[in-house]
């Protein structure tokens, strides 16, 4: 009789742990979505913190973490455009986009395209940022961060301007996708 109770308690404990883990995963996904949505503004203020930080660690965190939200934004914009174009043509999406996905080549091709878009956007963002830092070091002859001796020391204006513009460099793949869509808007217009 005791072993039956132990099994019942173990099953209930496992179910409780499963529910807790699912809730935790949902919270993680919601936090990630909130981070990606707020990333353009967050990286602007993070850039100003990098200008004032006094160490090379924060700028490196900036350069290595910003390609992730860039990749997600680029994927979202590219896929959103394709789906909207499909709908404007008067075609039915189907259940959870099944018609559109089949026209795109099926699940495997759609996922490979999405991975390619994300990889290309993230890599382009990283290369653009490293290029901007390299040009800055070459032109200015010093690093792209400021090490204050005293906390009251003012950050030089050129470093503040560099890190204020860095979000535009980091999010340049998103900007390119937006501008290319704006330029090509008449090409795909449905009459």
N, C-alpha and C positions, 0 to 999 in steps of 0.2 A: 504494500500500500504506500509506503514511503517513496519508493522509486517512481510511482505514478504521479505523486504530488511534485516530486523533483522535476520530472519531465514537463509537467504543466507549468511550473514556475519558470523553467528554462525557456519554454516556448513563449510565454508572456514576456519574459525579459528580452528575448531576441526580437520580438515584435516591437517592444518599446524602443529598443536600440535602433531598429530599422526606421521607425518613424522619426526619431531624434536625428538620425543621420540624413534622412531625406530633407527634413526641415533645415538642417545645417547647410546642405548643398544648395537648397533654394536661396538661402540667405547669402551664400557666397556668390551665386550667379547674380542676384540682385545688386550686391555690392560692386561686382565687376561691371555690370551695366551702368550703374551710377558713376563709376570711375570713368568709363569710356565716354559717357555723355558729357561729363564735366571736364574732361581732359584738356580741351583747348584753353579754357580759362585757368585751370589748375597749373598747366605748364607755363603760362605767362607769369604767374606769381612764383612758381618754382624757379623760373629763370632769374627773376630778381633776387631770390634767395641765393642762387648760384653765384650771382655777381658779387654778393656781399659775404659769402660763406668763408672765404679765406682758405679753402682747401680744394684739392682737385677731386675729392670724393663725390661731392654733390653734383658737379658738372658731369662726371662719368655716369652717375645714376641717372641723370637727366637724359644723356645721349643713349644709354642702353635700355631705358624703360619707355621712352616716347614712341619707338616704332610699333609697339603693341596696339595702343589706341589708334594710331594712324592706320594700321592694317585693318582694324575692325571698321573704322569709319569709311575707308576706301571700299571695302567689300560691301558694306551696307549701301553706299551710294550707287556703286556699279550694279548690284543686284536689284535695287529699288528701281533704277532707270529701266533695266531690261523688263522687269515685270510691268511697269507702267506702260512701256511701249507696247507690250503684248496686249494689255487691256485696252489701250487706245485703238489698237487695230481691230477691236471688237471680238477678240478671241476669248474664250472662257478659260479661266485658270484651272478649273477642275478641283477635286478634293485635295486640299493642302498643296495646291500648285502642281498636281500630277500632270496635267496636260502641258503646262509650260515646261516642266522638268523633262518630260519625254522629248519635247521639241528641242531642248537644249542638249540632248544626248543621253538622258537617263541619269540615275543617281551617281554613278561612278564618274562620269564626265563632268557633271555639275559640281561635285565635291572637288575634283581635281582642278577645275577652273577656279573655284573659290579659294583653294589652297594657293594656286598660282598667283591670283590677285593679291592675296594677303602677303605672300612671301615677297612679291615684287614691290608692293607698297612699303612694307617694313624695311626691306633692304635699301630701297631708294631713300627712305627717310634717314636711315643710318648713314648712308654714303653722303647725303647732302649735309648732314650735321657735321660729320668728320671733315668734309671739304670746307665748310664754313669756319670751323675751328682752325684747320690748316692754313687757310687764307689769312685768317686773323693773326695767327702767330707769325706768318711770313711777312705780312704788311706791317704789323705793329712791333714785332720783335719781342713780344712778351706773351705770357699765357693769357687765357681768356677768363681768368678769375683774379680776384683782388684779395690780398692778404693784409687786412688792416692791422696796424701795430696797436692802435688803441680803438676801442669801440666807438669813439666819437669821430674817427677819421671818416671823411666822406669818400664814397665809392666814386672813382673817376667816371665822368659822363660817358666816355667812349665805351667802357665796359658795361655800364647800365644800358646804353643804347644797343650794344651787341646782344645782351641777354634778353632785352625787350623784343628784339626782332627774331630771336632764335625760335619761338613757336611757329613763325611763318616758314622758317627753314625746315623745322621738324615736320610740320603738317603740309609741306609742299606737294607730296603726292595727292593729298585730298584736294588741295587747291587746283592742281593740274586736272584732276578728274572733273571737278566742278566747272572749270573754264572750258575744257574740251566738250563737255555736255552742253554748255551754253552756246559755244561756237557751232556745234553740229545740230542744234535743236531743229533747224528748218529741214535738215536732211531726212530726219525721221518723222516729220510732221505727217499726220494722216489727214487727208482731205475729205 
